[in-house]
Amino acid sequence: MIDTAVFAVCAAIVLCGAVGVVISRNPVHSALSLVATLFGIAVLFLQLDAELLAAVQVIVYTGAIVVLILFVIMLLGVDREDDLATEPLVGQRILAGIAVAALFGSLVLVFVGVNQHGLSGAKSQGAKLAGPLSNVTQIGRLLFTDWIFAFEITAGLLTIAVVGAVVMARRPASYEPLPEPEPMGDEAQIEDAAESEVGA
């Protein structure tokens, strides 16, 4: 009973946070809604006895990724207003509607299939540990052996994102035309000769 109540509360928090990320016009509010969603997912991980995933969810995603997002937002500025009526990509709203309808339809088909096979009351369980090692040890070994390349690529992408945000933020306050370059070589000698003739 308590597990069901906790799941219902966390599911509501996750859904409300996800909706807030999408519909919030202020990017800071979207980031804070994402924090609520990630915290709800962390509690759901705890219900599945995945303590490491819950800790990573809070430390890495909520503590690092969201802070990085807020840092980039503050660095680039949130004082500029975008025209929501203008579509940067033509037809993106139509494609988004089609994707949402397809996702919703696939979820309905999954639930209908589950009910037809009499599995609606089945309770999902977390993966069982293989051997006496803890899940932290097993995930650590897999992460730094089989999945080390993906781990390093993710770190590189995050670094590139920070560098790109800094480069985009360092724009001049006002744009002025570049000065004309000074003549070099033969062109400079020709201009000097012309000026001497004019002076004579």
Steps between C-alpha positions, in 0.01 A plus 500: 500500500779740591697402189198572282446841662869592461494389137186704430645814659834464320328427170289814538812706579684357199209565263435853630870582480524368145199705394652805671823455304308508174244775562709745708604804300768597749805272454585525871154369591548218249830406665340498846218280370767266369646483852163387637475235228848365573434484874180304439687255278765459772232396751361253248848350468509460878173308483667259257792447744740679263678718753794579273277619217305719742821654634633556147168652400525757779875566494569494125179610333339721763822629651716534191299498178225732621759734653678497164174584323432788740859620458462506122161673524637770728811536285307547179234717661126453536396855422436432132146404407433261213201522272316174555291556186811475281621147433877465456437163330211485256244239601653422838166535682335251263785253538490539878125428500552189289776378732282555808208315339726210402648478851157513661368235262794269572441535876131419455590191297743387771237535774236325289739213428591467866135488605417241235775270628386538859815677618337820620547410865863399464745688714823619343816405681856626483778295347644241734865521592722240337726365771604633839624835367296813564333689218747786550795269433337337199392827340841652570677212328272516196524878480880509502557191284232428239347849495809714554488639143140621539590644840790701356294617201232634737762691699638646177155611383434677828835679475424606142162633613661720767765630259236572236287691750798714604588574137141596419482725806814697411337716234586871462269761650474686167587395148722741306653467153854372490770758414657491157827302494820692441662451156802276484793457258463644148167666578660701782784616270253604231296705749817664637607593145157641426504708816850636418388599149197678640720685749741605223 
